Amino acid sequence: MMSSAELLPIFVSHMSPSPWTVQPPIPSVAHMLRDRTLLGILCMIGFATIAPVMDAFAKATPSYIPVMEILAFRFGIQFASLLPLALAMGLTYRPPLRECGLHLIRAALIVCATGLFFTAVRYMPIANALSIFFVAPFIITILGGAILGEDVGPRRLIACAIGFVGALLVIQPSFADLGVVSLFPLGTAMCFAFYMIMTRKMAPRIHPIALQSYTAFAACLIILPLLALYDGSGSALLDPAMPHGLAVWTLIGVGVISTVSHLFISFALRLAPASTVAPLQYLEIVAATALGYWVFDDFPDALTWLGIAIIVASGLYVFMRERAQQQRTLPVTKAP
């Protein structure tokens, strides 16, 4: 039974409007789309601002904590946070066996990508590692043409090649000091590119929160047995240690910030077109530079800045060409 307070709006809505009554304006579809796009842009800015904080927590974690244990906290907290949310929103379901395999492969890719990146930032500035990682859009563009059959023109391929040259400018001075570790962000970009190709195939039929919770659960299934197997082995990568002091807070920080940042980017891509919000991800480099200078006293040199500028310019050109291509392929609808 409905109360009078609930009935009143329904009753009023069926009355003929008085000539003296000012009717509230009905929002247009275009206005609502603009609001959604603006909210998506704000979500992407939020992601780009706080995502480097996760990398800073990983870098600040004491060296006696192995990288695999940092990953356990990163994905464990994400799973523990997102699964109740997915259950409350009714977004979970039992995936078929074939899809379970896809979730495991996707999780293995993001575990490798994150592990390589966390290892890299232990030895090199966050901004340097992040700028090298931003060759990922170029790899995704190339893979999109090779695997998904997407139309990739010669201009975008040239822009991708120029972007890789920019990455080499960032890698070169780091390679002289760190050796193969300076290539880890490139490995991150490669793993992340395949991860995103899989995401493109799976995302249309799975809600972002459910997809992220399944990925986190699959990542835990990969990480936790490895930590148990190598417990007491002395491996710098896999032998877990009991965290204490600063390590407790940095590990919690990695997990919490990664969860929040991934929610930001998931909703950014759900609310606004990817071609609109994707270029804003380059704000990560600005945030990472500021954070690295403030916390770790790291600041890129002139050659690194040149490489970053080339990567960002090439990436923005690729995004603009993809957006123009999408607009050309959209169906034209005539007004009745």
Secondary structure as the mmCIF struct_conf table of DSSP 4:
data_model
#
loop_
_struct_conf.conf_type_id
_struct_conf.id
_struct_conf.beg_label_comp_id
_struct_conf.beg_label_asym_id
_struct_conf.beg_label_seq_id
_struct_conf.end_label_comp_id
_struct_conf.end_label_asym_id
_struct_conf.end_label_seq_id
HELX_RH_AL_P HELX_RH_AL_P1 SER A 4 HIS A 14
BEND BEND1 MET A 15 MET A 15
HELX_LH_PP_P HELX_LH_PP_P1 SER A 16 SER A 18
TURN_TY1_P TURN_TY1_P1 PRO A 19 TRP A 20
HELX_LH_PP_P HELX_LH_PP_P2 GLN A 23 SER A 28
HELX_RH_AL_P HELX_RH_AL_P2 VAL A 29 ALA A 60
BEND BEND2 THR A 61 THR A 61
TURN_TY1_P TURN_TY1_P2 SER A 63 TYR A 64
BEND BEND3 ILE A 65 ILE A 65
HELX_RH_AL_P HELX_RH_AL_P3 VAL A 67 ALA A 88
TURN_TY1_P TURN_TY1_P3 MET A 89 GLY A 90
HELX_RH_AL_P HELX_RH_AL_P4 LEU A 97 VAL A 121
TURN_TY1_P TURN_TY1_P4 ARG A 122 TYR A 123
BEND BEND4 MET A 124 MET A 124
HELX_RH_AL_P HELX_RH_AL_P5 ILE A 126 PHE A 133
TURN_TY1_P TURN_TY1_P5 PHE A 134 VAL A 135
HELX_RH_AL_P HELX_RH_AL_P6 ALA A 136 ALA A 146
TURN_TY1_P TURN_TY1_P6 ILE A 147 ILE A 147
BEND BEND5 LEU A 148 LEU A 148
HELX_RH_AL_P HELX_RH_AL_P7 PRO A 154 LEU A 178
HELX_RH_3T_P HELX_RH_3T_P1 GLY A 179 LEU A 183
HELX_RH_AL_P HELX_RH_AL_P8 PHE A 184 MET A 202
HELX_RH_3T_P HELX_RH_3T_P2 ALA A 203 ARG A 205
BEND BEND6 ILE A 206 ILE A 206
HELX_RH_AL_P HELX_RH_AL_P9 PRO A 208 LEU A 229
TURN_TY1_P TURN_TY1_P7 TYR A 230 GLY A 232
BEND BEND7 SER A 233 SER A 233
TURN_TY1_P TURN_TY1_P8 ALA A 236 LEU A 238
TURN_TY1_P TURN_TY1_P9 GLY A 245 GLY A 245
HELX_RH_AL_P HELX_RH_AL_P10 LEU A 246 LEU A 271
BEND BEND8 ALA A 272 ALA A 272
HELX_RH_AL_P HELX_RH_AL_P11 ALA A 274 VAL A 277
HELX_RH_3T_P HELX_RH_3T_P3 ALA A 278 TYR A 282
HELX_RH_AL_P HELX_RH_AL_P12 LEU A 283 PHE A 296
HELX_RH_AL_P HELX_RH_AL_P13 ALA A 302 THR A 329
BEND BEND9 LEU A 330 LEU A 330
HELX_LH_PP_P HELX_LH_PP_P3 PRO A 331 VAL A 332
#
